[in-house]
């Protein structure tokens, strides 16, 4: 999906993954709609992408209101005439605290809406295989499946290389480190992120999982295996994102 996101570089990454598996890759042009989604660092050129950990308050600037509802419903509309059986979304447990449209209750509501809005027309089922997995668990699972993690893209700044300092770059680095994997990513800033918005280490900041039982379970219990056939659905973005 090209909705005018600053990190449009993720589309090239998705194309490379699709080519590796011999899968069809389609790009939907939503730039006109994206231009109206103001106020987010991902779509508004007047808003800078914040640096630091996802627990920093400034990371709310990366929220694109209702994005996954827009993209998910569009995928369903494209999928029905193509006879698609599955629409896979890429949100994970680390998204729950910050992004309302990445939470389990959103996915459940989307499933109900898709069924109600397309009754009798064979809508695909909605799956979010990483919904209860941390990004570290996803990286570990990807390595077990020999997924092309080196082809995936995370950075919100959308330059030729990952910046290494935006929230999703920090989270990417933590995921590879936590999974005990070599990080194949080239970062413009190779310095490891050391602290939160006030210089405190991330673990000293209020937990992003606090008050979120789904995320608490995800971080404290083994992750369920992704549904068969869904693991390659969205490796290049949190959205699919």
C-alpha positions as CSV (number, residue, x, y, z in Angstrom):
1,X,0.0,0.0,0.0
2,X,1.4,3.4,-1.0
3,X,-0.5,5.9,1.2
4,X,2.2,8.5,0.9
5,X,4.1,7.1,3.9
6,X,7.5,8.6,4.6
7,X,8.9,5.0,4.8
8,X,7.7,4.1,1.3
9,X,10.9,2.1,1.1
10,X,9.0,-0.7,2.7
11,X,7.3,-1.3,-0.6
12,X,10.6,-2.3,-2.3
13,X,11.3,-4.6,0.6
14,X,7.9,-6.3,0.2
15,X,8.5,-6.6,-3.5
16,X,11.8,-8.4,-2.8
17,X,10.2,-10.8,-0.4
18,X,7.4,-11.6,-2.8
19,X,9.9,-12.2,-5.6
20,X,11.8,-14.6,-3.4
21,X,8.7,-16.7,-2.9
22,X,7.3,-16.3,-6.4
23,X,4.3,-14.5,-5.1
24,X,2.3,-11.9,-6.9
25,X,3.0,-8.4,-5.6
26,X,0.4,-5.6,-6.1
27,X,0.8,-1.9,-5.0
28,X,-2.4,0.1,-4.3
29,X,-2.0,3.8,-4.8
30,X,-3.6,5.7,-1.9
31,X,-1.4,8.7,-2.0
32,X,-4.3,11.1,-2.5
33,X,-6.0,9.8,0.6
34,X,-2.7,9.7,2.5
35,X,-2.2,13.4,1.8
36,X,-5.3,14.1,3.9
37,X,-4.0,12.1,6.9
38,X,-2.3,15.0,8.5
39,X,-0.6,15.2,11.9
40,X,1.3,12.0,11.8
41,X,5.1,11.8,11.3
42,X,4.5,9.0,8.8
43,X,2.4,11.0,6.5
44,X,2.8,14.7,7.3
45,X,6.1,16.3,6.0
46,X,5.7,19.0,8.6
47,X,6.0,16.5,11.5
48,X,9.5,15.1,12.2
49,X,9.9,11.4,13.0
50,X,10.9,11.1,16.6
51,X,14.0,9.3,17.8
52,X,14.1,7.0,20.8
53,X,12.3,4.1,22.3
54,X,8.7,3.3,21.7
55,X,8.0,3.9,25.4
56,X,8.8,7.6,24.8
57,X,5.7,9.9,24.8
58,X,6.7,11.4,21.5
59,X,6.0,8.1,19.7
60,X,2.3,9.0,19.6
61,X,3.4,11.2,16.6
62,X,3.8,7.9,14.6
63,X,0.1,7.1,14.9
64,X,-1.9,7.3,11.6
65,X,-5.5,7.4,12.7
66,X,-7.6,4.4,11.6
67,X,-4.9,3.2,9.2
68,X,-5.3,-0.5,9.7
69,X,-9.1,-0.3,9.4
70,X,-8.6,1.5,6.0
71,X,-6.0,-0.9,4.7
72,X,-7.5,-4.0,6.1
73,X,-10.9,-3.3,4.6
74,X,-9.3,-2.4,1.3
75,X,-7.5,-5.8,1.3
76,X,-10.8,-7.6,1.9
77,X,-12.4,-5.7,-1.0
78,X,-9.5,-6.6,-3.3
79,X,-9.5,-10.2,-2.1
80,X,-13.2,-11.1,-2.5
81,X,-13.3,-11.0,-6.3
82,X,-9.9,-12.8,-6.4
83,X,-11.2,-15.6,-4.4
84,X,-8.8,-15.0,-1.5
85,X,-9.3,-17.2,1.5
86,X,-7.1,-15.2,3.9
87,X,-6.1,-11.6,4.7
88,X,-3.1,-11.6,7.0
89,X,-2.2,-8.5,9.1
90,X,1.2,-7.9,10.6
91,X,0.5,-6.2,13.9
92,X,2.3,-7.7,16.9
93,X,2.2,-7.5,20.7
94,X,4.6,-4.6,20.9
95,X,2.1,-2.4,19.1
96,X,-0.8,-2.8,21.5
97,X,0.0,0.0,23.9
98,X,0.6,2.7,21.3
99,X,-1.6,1.8,18.3
100,X,-5.3,1.2,19.0
101,X,-5.8,-0.5,15.6
102,X,-3.2,-3.1,16.4
103,X,-5.0,-4.5,19.5
104,X,-6.8,-7.8,19.8
105,X,-10.2,-6.1,20.2
106,X,-9.6,-4.2,16.9
107,X,-8.9,-7.4,15.1
108,X,-12.0,-9.1,16.5
109,X,-14.1,-6.1,15.5
110,X,-12.6,-6.1,12.0
111,X,-13.5,-9.7,11.6
112,X,-17.2,-9.0,12.6
113,X,-17.3,-6.0,10.3
114,X,-15.9,-7.9,7.4
115,X,-18.4,-10.8,7.8
116,X,-21.4,-8.4,8.3
117,X,-20.4,-6.2,5.4
118,X,-19.8,-9.0,2.9
119,X,-22.3,-11.7,4.0
120,X,-23.1,-14.0,1.2
121,X,-20.0,-13.0,-0.9
122,X,-17.4,-15.3,0.7
123,X,-15.2,-12.8,2.5
124,X,-11.7,-14.0,3.4
125,X,-11.0,-14.7,7.1
126,X,-8.8,-12.2,8.9
127,X,-5.7,-13.5,10.6
128,X,-3.0,-11.7,12.6
129,X,-0.5,-14.4,13.2
130,X,1.9,-12.2,15.3
131,X,-0.8,-10.6,17.4
132,X,0.4,-12.2,20.7
133,X,4.1,-12.4,19.8
134,X,6.8,-9.9,20.7
135,X,9.1,-8.7,18.0
136,X,11.9,-10.7,19.6
137,X,9.7,-13.8,19.3
138,X,8.9,-13.0,15.7
139,X,12.6,-12.6,14.9
140,X,13.4,-16.0,16.6
141,X,10.5,-17.7,14.7
142,X,11.6,-16.1,11.5
143,X,15.1,-17.6,11.9
144,X,13.6,-21.0,12.6
145,X,11.6,-20.8,9.4
146,X,14.7,-19.4,7.5
147,X,12.6,-16.4,6.6
148,X,14.5,-13.6,4.6
149,X,14.8,-11.3,7.6
150,X,17.7,-9.5,5.7
151,X,15.1,-8.3,3.1
152,X,12.7,-6.8,5.6
153,X,12.3,-3.1,6.3
154,X,11.4,-1.3,9.5
155,X,12.7,2.3,9.5
156,X,10.2,5.1,9.5
157,X,12.5,7.6,8.0
158,X,12.6,5.8,4.7
159,X,16.1,6.6,3.6
160,X,18.4,4.2,1.8
161,X,19.5,2.7,5.1
162,X,17.8,2.1,8.4
163,X,18.5,5.2,10.5
164,X,19.0,3.2,13.7
165,X,17.4,5.8,16.0
166,X,13.7,6.0,15.3
167,X,11.4,3.9,17.5
168,X,11.0,1.0,15.0
169,X,14.7,0.8,14.4
170,X,15.4,0.7,18.1
171,X,12.8,-2.1,18.4
172,X,14.3,-4.0,15.5
173,X,17.8,-3.9,17.1
174,X,16.3,-5.1,20.4
175,X,14.5,-7.9,18.7
176,X,17.6,-9.3,17.0
177,X,19.6,-8.9,20.2
178,X,16.9,-10.5,22.4
179,X,16.5,-13.4,20.0
180,X,20.3,-14.0,20.0
181,X,20.6,-13.4,16.3
182,X,23.1,-11.5,14.2
183,X,21.4,-8.4,13.0
184,X,21.7,-8.2,9.2
185,X,20.7,-4.6,9.1
186,X,22.9,-1.7,8.0
187,X,22.2,1.3,10.2
188,X,23.2,4.9,9.3
189,X,23.8,5.4,13.1
190,X,25.5,2.2,14.3
191,X,25.4,3.4,18.0
192,X,23.2,1.3,20.1
193,X,20.3,3.1,21.7
194,X,21.0,3.4,25.4
195,X,18.1,5.3,27.1
196,X,14.6,6.7,27.0
197,X,13.4,10.3,26.5
198,X,15.0,11.5,29.8
199,X,18.2,9.4,29.5
200,X,16.8,6.5,31.6
201,X,17.2,3.0,30.3
202,X,14.0,1.7,28.7
203,X,13.3,-0.7,31.6
204,X,13.2,2.2,34.0
205,X,10.4,3.9,32.1
206,X,6.8,3.0,32.7
207,X,6.1,-0.3,31.0
208,X,4.2,-0.1,27.8
209,X,2.5,-3.3,28.7
210,X,1.1,-2.0,31.9
211,X,-2.7,-2.2,31.9
212,X,-2.6,-4.3,28.7
213,X,-3.4,-7.9,29.6
214,X,-2.9,-9.1,26.0
215,X,0.6,-7.7,25.9
216,X,1.4,-8.9,29.4
217,X,0.5,-12.4,28.3
218,X,2.5,-12.1,25.2
219,X,5.7,-11.1,27.0
220,X,5.3,-13.7,29.7
221,X,4.2,-16.8,27.9
222,X,5.2,-18.8,24.8
223,X,3.9,-17.4,21.6
224,X,1.4,-19.5,19.6
225,X,2.7,-20.8,16.2
226,X,1.4,-18.6,13.3
227,X,-1.3,-20.1,11.2
228,X,-0.1,-22.2,8.3
229,X,0.4,-20.2,5.2
230,X,0.3,-16.8,7.0
231,X,3.8,-16.4,8.2
232,X,5.0,-14.7,5.0
233,X,2.0,-12.4,4.7
234,X,3.6,-9.3,6.1
235,X,7.3,-9.5,7.1
236,X,8.3,-6.1,5.7
237,X,6.0,-3.9,7.8
238,X,4.2,-3.5,11.0
239,X,1.3,-3.1,8.8
240,X,1.5,-5.0,7.0
241,X,2.5,-2.9,8.6
